[in-house]
Amino acid sequence: QVQLVESGGGLVQPGGSLRLSCAMSGSISGIYTMGWYRQAPGKQREVVAVTSGAGRPSYADSVKGRFAISRDNAKRTVSLQMNGLKPEDTAVYYCNVVRLGSPGAVYWGQGTQVTVSA
């Protein structure tokens, strides 16, 4: 059973930086994406950044140029470097892994709170 554990959330002032990390344990085979989603109060969960099985990153328009996702397959970790944080980035951030193919599978972490406030 795959488990994802996030770390690195917290309170930061506007313009500041945070780095989120997610460690995956358990057995997983095949090709899988790794990424980050977020959910703000009263809003739907949305994608922030995802890496393909080959490590190619994609970003939501709202974070392009400010956030950077990185993946280490050997360590089975995915990180999100967040710079230039804005109050609208405040949300619970979730690590996500999607195993492609058949059968596919989707895994979620427990979430870590990021609050951007003066």
N, C-alpha and C positions, 0 to 999 in steps of 0.2 A: 504494500500500500504506500503510495507516494504521499509524503507530507512536505509542506512548505512552511518555512518559518521566516517571517520578516523581522527586520530590525532597522533602527536608524531614524525613526520618526521623532517629532518633537515640536517645540515652539521656536519660531524664528521671526525676526523682523523683516518687513518688506525689503527686498533687495538682497537678502541673505541667501545662504546656501545650505542644503542638506544632502546627505547621501543615504539612500535606502539600499539595503541588501536583503537578499532572499536566498536561503539555503534549502536545497531539495534533498530529502532522504527517501530511502525506499527504492525499489526496483522499477525502472522504466526502460522500455526498449523501443527501437525504431526512431523515427524523426519526430521531434517535438519543438514547438515554439515556446518561448519564455517571454513574459512581459509583465507590464504593470497596468492596472486599472485604478480608478478612483471613484469615490462616491461622496458627494457633498450632501449636507442635510437637505432633505426635500427634493433631491434630484436623483436621476437614474445613474447607475454605474456606467462609466465611460472609459474607453481605452485611452491610455496615456502614451505608451510606447511598447513596441513588441519587436523581438528579434526572431527571424526565421530560423529554421534548422541549420542553415548555413551561416547564421550570424548577421544577416542583413537587417538593419534597424528600420523601423518606420515609426512615425510620430504623429500625434494629434497636432493639428494646426496651432492650437493654443499654446503648445509648449516647444514648438520648433525653434531652434536657436538658443534655447535656455536649458533644456534637459538633454541628457545623454544617457543612453542605455548601453550596458555592456554585459557580456555573457562569458562565463568561463566553463566550458564543458567538462574539463578535467575535474574541477572543484564542484561542478554542478551548482553554480551560483549565478544569479543575475542581479545586477545593481542598477540603480538609477541615480545619477548625479543631477541634482536640481539646483540651478543657479538663477539669480534674478527673480527670486520667488515673489509672488504677488498675493494679496489677500484672497483673490479668487482661486488660488491653488489650494486653499484650505479644504481638506477632505480626509477621509480614510483611504489609504492606499493599499491595494491588494496585489499580491504576487499571483501570477497566473501561469499555468503550464497546460498546453494542449498537445496531446499525442495525436498525430495525424494517422490516417489510414483506417483500417477496419480490423478490430474495433477501435474506435477512437476513444479518448477520455479527456476530461477537463478537470483540473485540480486548482484549488484556491487556497491561499494562505488565510490566516485569521484577521489580517489587516493591521495597519499601523497608522496612528493619527499624525497628520501633519497640519499644524496651525501656523498661519502667517498673519501676524498682528503686531502693531506697534505697542 
